[in-house]
Amino acid sequence: MGIVQPLSRLIPREWTGLEHVESRPDAGPPRDEGAQCFSGGIDSFHTLFHGVHRRDVLLALHGFDIALDDDARMDAFARSLRAVAAATVRRAIVLRTSIRRHPVLRRLSWDREHGSILAAAGHALSATVGSLVIPASWSTAWPHGWGSHWESDPLWSGDRLRVLHDDPSLERWDKVPGLVDPLFFEHLRVCWENRAAAANCGLCEKCVRTRVVFARFGVLDRAARCFATTVDLPTSLDRLVLNRKQLEVVWEAHYLGWSLPPDVQAAVERLVARSHRALDAGPLARLGRRLRKTARHVRRLWVRRPR
């Protein structure tokens, strides 16, 4: 896949002052079939089970959130993708892309630009599908710019491909009660730190916050198979320290106010208090935490290196 122009050229006017976008027409009529971006996460499964747009193809990208040279993890995810597609009578397609290695993209914010990569993948398949559904990440209550957004995604459409953003009315955690199918618990994939060989580690911040969501809705025991850890949730919470964005945008704004099992609720309160103390401890303490985090990352890479 080639580089596409940055999403900041096409995001809504209130973000950049942009007033008009001209689309480039593509040759030929659009196809009838539709594709859905599928990462195996909560948003992907909710769109798969409850979306209203055509979803004949489940599309995954190798080189998007799984590194292009990480064949073992991608092989495991591809098997899962094919199993989900077969169970829901759909086709699975995996595209490989080196776009994250492109020097232009390295200078841009991945948070704000990743939607352009998904749209580019759809256009690469426009001889096969006529539409691409991007599952909603944030609800309409999210006021900030984001790479995939209900206002910006349709602007990537062309004459041969419609780019659609799925219903953004629900927060991610509010989608969980509608995901009781065993297929969801068998194939859920949320871990982005990739600490486990081919599964959700259960210990990184995203895995732990997902486990908290499951605890909130009473399905934590059912979801235990999703995570490659036997460490209980309160202990996992006690091992975390949050950065400021995680603390303020997610944990304080939402999780701290939830009704949770008492031991989990107490661990969440300790996490928030501990993170505040760490963030207020000064630059030397923050530097020490970064160095320790870097050391852990280097150790993981060393363990995973080819023998």
N, C-alpha and C positions, 0 to 999 in steps of 0.2 A: 504494500500500500504506500502510496506517495504522500508527501506532506500536504496538509490542507491549510488554508489560511486560518490564523488564530480566531478562536471564538469571540475574542474581544472585538472583532470587526463586525460581529453579527448579533451581539446580545442586545436586550431591550434598551430603549432610549433612556430610561431613567438610570441606567448603569453608565452609559457613555455619551449620551446626547445624540445617538444615531436616530435618524428619522426615516430612512428609506433603504431598503435592501433590494438589489436587482439580482434575480436568479438567472443562472445560465441554462438555457434550454438544452435538453439531451435528445438525441435522435431516437425515434422509435416509440411505439405505444407502451404504456406500463403493463407489467404482468399482473395477473389476478391474485397470485399467492402473496401472503404476507409473512414477514419474519419478526421474531422477537429477540432482542438481546437477552442473553441468559447467562448469569454468573453463578447460579446456584444459591443466591442469597434470599433473604426474606422478600425483598422487593420483586425479584425475578419470579419467585414461586407465586406471589400474590397476583401478579399480572398473568401468569400462566393459568391459574385456576379461576380468576375472576375478571380478567380483561375482556373488553367488548370488541376489540379490533381483531382482525385475522392474524392468526399465529400458527401458520402451517410449518414454519421452520424455526428451530431454536438455534440461535447464532452465538458462538463464543469466539473470543479472540485470544490466541496465544501470543504473548508479548504485550498484553494490556495490563493485567494485574498479576499474571504469572510470568516470570522472566522468560525470555525467548530461549535461553539455554537450560532452563529447568524442565527437561523432558520428563523426568520421573513424576513430578507433581502434575504436569499437564496431562500425561497419560492417564493418571488416576482420575483427574477431573473429566477428561474426555470419555472415559468409561461410564462415569456417573451421568454425564450429559446424554450419552446414547441410551442409557437405561431409562432416564426420565422421558426422553423423546419417544421411545418405544412404548412406554406405559401410557402415554397420553396421545398416542397415534399421531406423532409428528416426525419430521426429519431433523436430524442434527447436522450442523455444518460448523466446522472449525476453520477459521482463517488465521494465518500466521502474519504477524507484522513486526517490523523492526523500527516502527516509528518513534518509540520512546528513546531510541538511541540517536535520533536525528538531532543535530546541534541546535536547530531552531527550537524544538520542543523543550530541550534541556534548559533553555533560558526562560521558559514560560511557566506559569503556575498550573500544575496538573489539576488542582481542584477546579480551576476555571476553564480549562481547555479540553478535558477528557471527553466531553460530549461531541466535540468535532471528530474524534477518532471513531466513535460509534457510528456517526453519520457517514463517515468515509467508508466504513465497512459495508454499510447498507448500499451505498452507491456502487461499490465493487461487486455487489450481488444483484444489481438492478436488471441484469439479463435473466435473473431467476425469480426475483420477487419484485412486487410493485409497491410495497410499503414496509416500513421498519418501525416497530414499537419499542420505545425506550422506557423501561419501568421507572416509575417515579421514585426518587431518593428522598426528597424533602417534600413536605406538604406546602400548601399555599401560605401557611403561617410563617414560613422561612423568608425573611425579607432581603437576604443577601444574594450576591451573585454566586452562581454555581455552574460548573461545566455543562451539566445536563439540567435543563430548566423548562418548565411548562410553556414559557413564553418564547424561549430561544430555539428549542428543538425543531419546531415546524419550519423555521427559517432555513434549515438545511435541505429542504425539499427541492426537487427538480422535476422536470417533465416526466421522468421515468420512475421516480421514487418519491413517495410521501413519507416524511419522517414525522412520527407521532409520539407524543409524550403521554404515558398512561395517566389515569386519574390520580391527581395529586391531593385529593381531599383528606387522606389519612396520613398520620404520622407512621413511621415504620413500625413502631412497637404496637400500634393499634391494628396492624394487619395480622398479628399472630393468632387471635382467636378464630380467624377464618382459614387457618392453615393446619387443620387437624388430620389431613391425609397422611398415612404412613410413609408415602413417597417423600414428603417434606422432611421428616425426621431421618429418613435413611440417606438422603442426598444433600442436606443443607450444607452450604459452604459459606462461611463468613470471615474466616481468618485471613488477614492481609499481611501479617508479619511472617507467616509461613515458618513458624518454629517447628511444627511437626512435619514428618516426612511427606505425608500426602493427605492430611486431614486438618481439622480445626484444633489448634493447640489447647484451647480452653483456658489459657492463662494470660494472653495479651489483653490489652484494654478492650478491643472490640469483642473478643470472645467473652470476656467477663461481663461486659454490659449486655450482651445478648443473653447470657445465662440469667442475668437479673430480670430481663424481660420475661423469660420463661417462668421464673419464680413468681413474678407478679400474676401471671395467668394460670398458675398451678400445673404447669406441664414440665417442670424442671426434671423430674425423674424420667419422664418419657423422652426428654431430649438428651439424656446423659450419653446415649450412643453417638451423638453428634460430635462429641469432644474427646480428644485423645488425652484425657487426664482423669485421675481418680481423686484429685484434690477437691475438697468440698468448696462450695461457693463462698462462704464467709472467709475461709483461709485464703482463697484466691483474691478476694477483695482486699484483704489485709496485706497482700504482697504488692499492690499497685500504688503508684503515685501518679497523679494526673498532671498534664500540662494545663496551661491556663484556658485554652480553647475547650478542651474536654471538660474541664471543671465547670466553666461558666455556661457553655452552650448546651451541654447535655446533662451532666450530673446534678448541678445545682438547679438548673431551670426546670428539670423534669423528674429525674429519678429520686431526688431527695424528698419529693412530696408524695411519692407513691405509697400505697398500702402494701407492704411486703411481709413475708414471714419475719418474726421478731429478730432472729439471729442475722438474717440478711439485712434487715433495716438497720440494725446496730452497726454492722460492718460498713454499710454505705455511709452512715454518719461519720464513722471513724475515718473513712477514706477521704471524705470531703474536708474534714478538719485537718487531717495529716497533709493533704495536698496544699491547703492554704498555708500551713506552717512552712512547708518546703518552698513554696513560691515566694514567701516573704523573708526567706533566710538570707538572701543576698546573692551577689554574683558568683562568689567563690563556691558556695554550696551548689548552685545551679551548674557551674562548670564541672564540679565533681560528679554530679549525676549524669551529665552528658558523656563524660569520659567513661564512666562505668557502663552506660548503655552502649557506647561504641565498642567497648571491650567484649561485652556479651555478644554483640553482632559479629565481631571478628571471630570469636570462638565458634559460633554457629556455622559461619562460612568455612572455617577450618575443618570442622567435623564433617561437613557435607561435601568437601572437596573430593574430586575423583581420586581413587586409589591406583 
